Amino acid sequence: MLANTGKRLTTRITDHVQEKLQAAADLVGATLNQFVVQAALEKAEKVIESESTIVLTRRESLRLLEMIDNPPPRNEKFLHAQARYQRIKNDVGSST
């Protein structure tokens, strides 16, 4: 299932939890370790995906596209922030 990388993860669990995990592992024909690693990996992928994705309604999507096509005019606060960003970017670029 997963290549042996030499990394180890240990945890303490109750007898009840171990019995339940072992029963599930047995049902799918995996070792307890394989089952736990696969379940944890699936959960990690779901969490990463949900935290990396922004879901917009149709109305929000259309509004975003409208703003991309027709951005609002740049106000003074924006222009100051843009100038500050450029100064910081140039300072970092010149120090490396």
Rosetta blueprint (number, residue, H / E / L):
1 M L
2 L L
3 A L
4 N L
5 T L
6 G L
7 K L
8 R L
9 L L
10 T L
11 T L
12 R L
13 I L
14 T L
15 D H
16 H H
17 V H
18 Q H
19 E H
20 K H
21 L H
22 Q H
23 A H
24 A H
25 A H
26 D H
27 L H
28 V H
29 G L
30 A L
31 T L
32 L H
33 N H
34 Q H
35 F H
36 V H
37 V H
38 Q H
39 A H
40 A H
41 L H
42 E H
43 K H
44 A H
45 E H
46 K H
47 V H
48 I H
49 E H
50 S H
51 E H
52 S H
53 T L
54 I L
55 V L
56 L L
57 T L
58 R H
59 R H
60 E H
61 S H
62 L H
63 R H
64 L H
65 L H
66 E H
67 M H
68 I H
69 D H
70 N L
71 P L
72 P L
73 P L
74 R L
75 N L
76 E H
77 K H
78 F H
79 L H
80 H H
81 A H
82 Q H
83 A H
84 R H
85 Y H
86 Q H
87 R H
88 I H
89 K H
90 N H
91 D H
92 V H
93 G H
94 S H
95 S H
96 T L
